[in-house]
């Protein structure tokens, strides 16, 4: 496992951390978002001059996407599937 996120990258002035979950349980997604949000909230305003931003992608949750504060986004359902792009092929394989 990993402690916080699956991947991270720098985009302009943001340090973006992404957690991708295959869970279909809303509580699991909420817990992951809270864990990442808590880490972001407890960091200095800037990390090496970059603003930390968190994203949880949850393609198996068929609920609207939402934002937690200004630096945490939870993208669910079709929105997450669309953002995952090429990974949709893997999703189809695992569902068969």
Order of alpha helices (4+ residues) and beta strands (2+ residues): beta-beta-alpha-beta-beta-beta-alpha-alpha
